[in-house]
């Protein structure tokens, strides 16, 4: 896929354009790096956090180049180390060509092709840059880090449009393609299957959409976004599991209000999941999650954060039914999470930022079975404290 993207970008640029010195005049290159230290009272989160983890490091470089008024090329390479989930190997976060079909003061519409950031919620398109989201960690009941790559981007195409007027702006995106499904999918959707070989692969193209409204000054915005995906399990030799599927829809309703010194944000997720013929003929769960978040700028360089988030199955809020299905192997509290978060951000200057964050957890759903394979060692109530330093250029 990466080689195809490079070839496509070269084709779009055209041989004559590449020969001109002015072709490179619009090139912009930026980068960032961050390092966090994480300590938990119990349970592993991004490494051996009960003994203090330094295994959360991000280094990224991105570039954009306007080939013409109608064509923009953009991409980002990221090295991300996050405990046992991601090993720091450089990967293409996104690499796309943005073709504008029409543009004016009132409207703009076009298409993006390549590896495209999924337009999900308030933060998914900017979740890879520490400076662009609240807190060291995004709300985990919406932006699941344990399946980050699957949610982050898609290899395909995305149509987009935007209209602006006196009453505000309306924008949309619609498209789909191949999601970036990795080993973490199996640990998330089949947490007890780590004993057996096998992997998930996408069965059909994923479908994505978003629809947003914002007031003229963007003080208030509201959006709906979603993703439909079907994964096929390819069991390994000797596995008792069948080549069934997991079908899911991930829908988000988002609200945000921006004032001069503070911002209020809230998002709600509706996620029906269906397991077909993997172990049982049919199993279904519909889960809901949400968070409420406020940030307040104490000073221009100092910002405070307070957030509450929750995740649960409305038909099994205490997890006893799910635990019974697994014969008690999965504890009831592994099916829900309730989290209080408070934090502080300090922008030292334009390049440097420091953050500190404390979280109080009830339940362990947001944890990955890949980092916590022995469910008997999980603790229902636990604390997390983290600090992070970030740099950008």
C-alpha positions, -999 to +999 in steps of 0.1 A: +000+000+000+028+024+009+045+019-025+012+025-043+008+058-024+042+070-034+036+061-070+003+078-070+017+110-055+044+111-081+019+107-109-003+135-095+027+159-093+035+155-130+069+154-145+069+191-155+060+202-120+087+182-104+113+200-127+103+234-115+120+250-084+087+266-074+071+232-069+086+229-035+078+264-023+047+253-004+064+224+014+058+223+051+074+198+075+066+195+112+074+170+139+069+161+175+082+138+202+068+129+236+078+107+266+055+097+294+060+080+328+031+060+341+025+045+375-006+024+385-016+010+418-026-023+401-030-037+366-007-031+336-013+000+314+012+007+286+039-015+301+048-026+337+030+004+352+027-011+388+065-008+389+065+025+369+065+023+331+085+044+307+071+025+277+050+053+262+069+072+236+058+089+204+080+104+176+064+117+145+072+137+114+046+150+089+047+170+057+023+186+033+029+199-002+004+218-024+010+204-059-015+229-074-044+249-061-065+218-065-041+191-052-025+187-018-003+158-007+001+151+030+015+123+051+029+114+085+053+087+098+050+078+134+070+057+158+048+047+187+058+026+217+029+018+241+037-011+264+029-045+248+004-030+223+028-011+200+066-017+197+077+016+182+083+004+147+078+033+123+045+032+104+025+054+080-002+071+101-017+087+070-005+095+035-031+110+011-038+131-019-065+157-014-082+167-047-105+198-045-132+198-071-147+232-062-137+259-037-151+293-029-158+314+002-192+296+007-183+261-002-155+235-007-158+199-018-135+172-031-121+137-024-091+123-004-074+091-016-047+070+002-044+063+039-069+086+054-075+096+090-110+084+100-134+113+107-146+099+140-156+121+169-139+153+181-103+139+184-097+109+162-082+129+133-057+146+156-052+119+182-016+111+172-002+146+182+001+152+220-005+190+216-039+186+199-059+167+224-069+171+261-050+151+286-021+126+282-047+100+273-079+105+253-112+093+268-106+055+267-142+046+265-145+064+231-110+064+217-099+029+226-061+027+226-063-011+226-075-010+190-061+024+181-048+015+146-082+001+136-099+033+145-072+057+133-071+054+095-084+036+064-068+028+031-094+040+006-112+072-004-133+098+013-156+123-003-160+156+016-179+188+014-184+220+034-209+249+031-206+282+051-232+309+056-245+334+080-260+307+102-228+286+104-211+258+086-222+223+077-196+197+066-197+160+058-174+131+048-184+097+034-163+069+021-145+037+031-118+012+024-094-011+042-089-005+080-056-010+096-064-042+116-035-056+136-029-082+163-047-061+190-081-068+174-079-105+184-070-096+220-100-071+221-128-091+204-117-126+216-098-119+248-095-156+257-082-167+223-046-158+230-040-194+237-047-202+200-031-191+168-051-170+143-058-135+132-085-111+121-087-097+086-112-073+072-139-091+052-155-062+032-146-025+028-154-005+059-179+023+056-174+057+073-193+089+076-194+122+095-218+152+096-210+184+115-226+217+122-207+247+137-218+282+145-201+310+126-175+316+153-172+279+160-182+285+196-206+256+194-204+225+173-223+193+170-215+161+150-225+126+142-200+101+129-197+064+125-179+034+111-192-001+101-168-029+099-168-067+095-138-088+106-132-124+095-113-147+119-087-169+103-080-195+130-046-212+132-039-250+131-055-269+160-076-239+171-111-248+184-124-216+169-142-214+136-136-190+107-165-168+118-170-130+118-173-101+141-196-073+128-196-040+145-209-005+141-192+024+160-214+055+161-206+087+179-226+118+188-204+148+197-210+182+213-185+209+222-189+245+235-159+269+234-158+300+256-129+324+261-113+306+290-130+272+291-143+244+269-170+218+275-170+186+255-192+155+256-195+124+234-217+093+234-209+060+216-235+034+205-217+002+195-236-030+186-213-060+181-222-094+166-201-126+168-211-152+142-200-188+141-166-183+159-175-204+189-213-201+191-237-197+161-246-162+172-237-138+201-246-102+203-238-073+227-248-036+224-226-014+245-228+023+253-202+047+265-199+084+271-177+111+287-182+146+300-152+168+300-142+204+309-110+223+304-103+257+320-075+280+311-062+293+344-036+314+326-026+315+289+000+289+294-018+268+321-049+246+316-068+224+340-088+192+330-117+174+346-134+144+330-158+116+338-163+086+315-182+054+316-186+022+295-210-006+300-235-030+283-270-017+293-283-053+294-254-064+317-242-034+336-225-053+364-210-079+340-224-110+357-240-124+326-209-120+305-188-135+333-211-165+335-209-172+298-171-176+301-175-198+332-161-171+354-128-168+334-135-131+327-144-113+359-176-092+359-157-059+364-137-065+331-169-056+312-172-020+324-152+010+332-159+042+352-131+067+353-125+101+369-097+121+355-080+154+365-050+169+349-029+200+343-012+212+311+017+237+311+028+252+278+064+262+287+068+279+253+058+273+217+079+241+214+076+225+249+047+212+269+044+193+302+014+174+315+004+157+347-027+135+351-044+114+378-072+088+371-094+068+394-107+037+378-136+014+387-136-016+364-110-028+339-127-028+304-103-002+290-073-025+297-060-048+270-059-085+276-026-084+257-010-066+286-032-084+312-037-120+300-042-134+335-077-121+345-074-135+380-047-109+387-069-079+377-080-055+404-115-038+401-105-005+417-072+011+407-054+044+403-032+058+375-008+087+376+012+099+346+034+128+336+044+136+300+069+159+283+063+168+246+082+188+220+073+200+185+088+219+156 
